[in-house]
């Protein structure tokens, strides 16, 4: 496996009330199958309830999260991103990760949280639609990319309908799948292309 970075092989998934649990299923499942450990991070260690009604008990509190212990921070969408500043601490954590050279992956509403934090002003990025981010008042509109998911250095962003594309970008960034296998993984799970299975299982 080539997925272990200099920061070890633990990936952190932020969890909070109303988080969109379907947006990272492909990412976390295939990271786990490829030797990574996924740990959940909440504002506290108190249980949260996902948008799908699942109760999740975080493994650790955000105050105890360090980029030095992580290969990646994943931020999912949630209704709370657009209803106030409750999740702003997670965007601040993303700033700390990026400053330390540890990747951050954000999908759906989490991209707006990063926009409010100023993290998209100088990085190419995508989201649901450009005017969704423009409504945050951020300064990165000229860097918006029309794409299902996009990687700029250590930052991965994706729109809310693109959990498979988000996973593809994460796998590429962490070296989980590369080249033909990465393409085949995406074709299998995004396009239901049966010929891709042979490439993956080779």
C-alpha positions as CSV (number, residue, x, y, z in Angstrom):
1,X,0.0,0.0,0.0
2,X,1.3,3.5,-0.8
3,X,-1.4,5.3,1.1
4,X,0.5,6.0,4.3
5,X,1.8,9.6,4.4
6,X,4.5,11.1,6.6
7,X,1.6,11.8,9.1
8,X,0.7,8.1,9.5
9,X,-2.4,6.3,8.3
10,X,-5.2,7.8,10.3
11,X,-7.9,9.8,8.6
12,X,-10.2,12.1,10.6
13,X,-13.9,12.5,9.6
14,X,-15.6,15.5,11.2
15,X,-19.1,14.6,12.6
16,X,-21.7,17.0,13.7
17,X,-25.5,17.2,13.9
18,X,-27.2,17.1,10.5
19,X,-24.0,15.9,8.7
20,X,-24.7,14.4,5.3
21,X,-23.7,10.8,6.0
22,X,-24.0,9.6,2.4
23,X,-21.3,12.0,1.2
24,X,-18.3,10.2,2.5
25,X,-19.3,6.5,2.5
26,X,-17.2,5.6,-0.5
27,X,-14.2,7.5,0.8
28,X,-14.1,6.1,4.3
29,X,-15.0,2.5,3.3
30,X,-12.2,2.2,0.7
31,X,-9.7,4.0,2.9
32,X,-10.4,1.5,5.6
33,X,-10.1,-1.4,3.2
34,X,-6.7,0.0,2.1
35,X,-5.1,0.1,5.6
36,X,-6.2,3.5,6.9
37,X,-7.9,4.0,10.2
38,X,-10.9,6.4,10.2
39,X,-11.5,8.3,13.4
40,X,-14.5,10.6,14.0
41,X,-14.1,14.1,15.4
42,X,-16.9,16.1,17.0
43,X,-17.0,19.5,18.7
44,X,-17.1,17.4,21.8
45,X,-17.2,13.6,22.4
46,X,-21.0,13.8,22.9
47,X,-23.1,11.9,20.3
48,X,-24.3,13.6,17.1
49,X,-27.2,12.7,14.8
50,X,-26.6,12.6,11.1
51,X,-29.0,13.9,8.4
52,X,-29.9,10.2,7.9
53,X,-30.9,9.8,11.6
54,X,-27.9,7.8,12.6
55,X,-26.3,8.5,16.0
56,X,-22.5,8.7,16.0
57,X,-20.3,8.8,19.1
58,X,-17.1,10.8,18.1
59,X,-13.8,9.2,18.9
60,X,-12.3,12.5,20.0
61,X,-13.1,16.2,20.5
62,X,-12.0,18.8,18.0
63,X,-9.8,20.4,20.7
64,X,-7.7,17.2,20.8
65,X,-7.2,17.0,17.0
66,X,-3.7,17.6,15.7
67,X,-2.6,17.6,12.1
68,X,0.5,15.8,13.2
69,X,-1.6,12.8,14.0
70,X,-3.5,12.8,10.7
71,X,-3.2,12.0,7.0
72,X,-6.5,13.9,6.1
73,X,-9.4,15.8,7.5
74,X,-12.8,15.2,5.9
75,X,-15.6,17.8,6.2
76,X,-19.1,16.8,5.0
77,X,-22.1,18.9,4.2
78,X,-24.6,19.7,7.0
79,X,-27.6,22.0,7.4
80,X,-25.6,23.7,10.2
81,X,-23.0,25.1,7.7
82,X,-25.7,27.5,6.4
83,X,-27.6,28.4,9.6
84,X,-24.9,30.1,11.7
85,X,-21.4,29.7,13.0
86,X,-21.8,26.5,15.0
87,X,-19.4,24.6,12.7
88,X,-16.9,27.5,12.2
89,X,-14.4,25.7,14.5
90,X,-14.1,22.9,11.9
91,X,-13.2,25.4,9.2
92,X,-10.6,26.9,11.6
93,X,-9.3,23.3,12.0
94,X,-9.0,23.0,8.3
95,X,-6.9,26.2,8.2
96,X,-4.6,24.6,10.8
97,X,-4.3,21.4,8.7
98,X,-3.6,23.2,5.5
99,X,-1.0,25.3,7.2
100,X,0.7,22.1,8.4
101,X,0.7,20.6,4.9
102,X,-2.0,18.0,5.8
103,X,-4.8,17.6,3.2
104,X,-8.4,18.6,3.7
105,X,-11.4,17.3,1.8
106,X,-14.6,19.3,1.8
107,X,-17.9,18.5,0.1
108,X,-21.2,20.3,-0.1
109,X,-21.9,22.9,2.6
110,X,-18.4,22.4,4.1
111,X,-17.1,24.3,1.0
112,X,-19.1,27.3,2.1
113,X,-17.6,27.0,5.6
114,X,-14.1,27.1,4.1
115,X,-15.1,30.0,1.9
116,X,-16.2,32.0,5.0
117,X,-12.9,31.1,6.7
118,X,-11.0,32.6,3.7
119,X,-9.5,29.3,2.6
120,X,-10.8,29.4,-0.9
121,X,-9.7,33.0,-1.7
122,X,-6.4,31.8,-3.1
123,X,-7.1,28.2,-4.0
124,X,-8.9,26.7,-7.0
125,X,-12.0,25.0,-5.9
126,X,-15.5,23.8,-6.7
127,X,-18.8,23.4,-4.9
128,X,-22.5,23.0,-5.7
129,X,-22.7,26.1,-7.9
130,X,-20.6,29.2,-8.0
131,X,-23.4,31.5,-6.7
132,X,-23.7,29.3,-3.6
133,X,-20.2,30.2,-2.6
134,X,-20.6,33.8,-3.8
135,X,-23.4,34.3,-1.2
136,X,-20.8,33.9,1.5
137,X,-19.1,37.1,0.4
138,X,-15.7,35.3,-0.1
139,X,-13.0,36.6,-2.4
140,X,-12.3,33.5,-4.4
141,X,-14.9,33.7,-7.1
142,X,-12.4,33.9,-9.9
143,X,-10.9,30.6,-8.7
144,X,-14.1,28.6,-9.0
145,X,-13.8,25.6,-11.2
146,X,-16.8,23.9,-12.9
147,X,-15.9,20.3,-12.0
148,X,-17.4,17.4,-10.1
149,X,-14.5,17.5,-7.7
150,X,-11.2,19.3,-7.7
151,X,-7.8,19.2,-6.0
152,X,-5.5,22.2,-5.5
153,X,-2.5,21.1,-3.6
154,X,-3.7,19.9,-0.2
155,X,-7.3,21.0,-0.7
156,X,-10.0,18.8,-2.2
157,X,-13.5,20.2,-2.8
158,X,-16.6,18.6,-4.3
159,X,-20.2,19.4,-4.9
160,X,-23.1,17.7,-3.0
161,X,-23.9,15.2,-5.7
162,X,-20.4,14.0,-6.1
163,X,-19.4,11.6,-3.3
164,X,-17.7,9.2,-5.8
165,X,-15.7,12.0,-7.3
166,X,-14.7,13.2,-3.9
167,X,-13.4,9.7,-3.1
168,X,-11.5,9.6,-6.4
169,X,-9.6,12.8,-5.5
170,X,-8.9,11.6,-2.0
171,X,-7.5,8.3,-3.3
172,X,-5.3,10.1,-5.8
173,X,-4.0,12.5,-3.1
174,X,-3.2,9.8,-0.6
175,X,-1.9,7.3,-3.2
176,X,-4.5,4.7,-2.5
177,X,-5.3,4.0,-6.1
178,X,-3.3,5.4,-9.0
179,X,-3.4,5.5,-12.8
180,X,-5.5,2.7,-14.4
181,X,-6.8,1.5,-11.0
182,X,-8.0,4.9,-10.0
183,X,-9.7,5.4,-13.3
184,X,-11.3,1.9,-13.1
185,X,-12.5,2.5,-9.5
186,X,-14.3,5.6,-10.6
187,X,-15.8,3.9,-13.7
188,X,-17.0,1.1,-11.6
189,X,-18.6,3.1,-8.8
190,X,-19.7,6.2,-10.8
191,X,-20.5,4.7,-14.2
192,X,-21.4,1.1,-13.2
193,X,-18.9,0.0,-15.9
194,X,-18.5,-3.8,-15.4
195,X,-15.3,-3.9,-17.4
196,X,-13.6,-1.8,-14.7
197,X,-13.9,-4.6,-12.1
198,X,-11.3,-6.7,-13.9
199,X,-8.8,-3.9,-13.7
200,X,-9.4,-3.4,-10.0
201,X,-9.2,-7.0,-9.2
202,X,-6.1,-7.7,-11.3
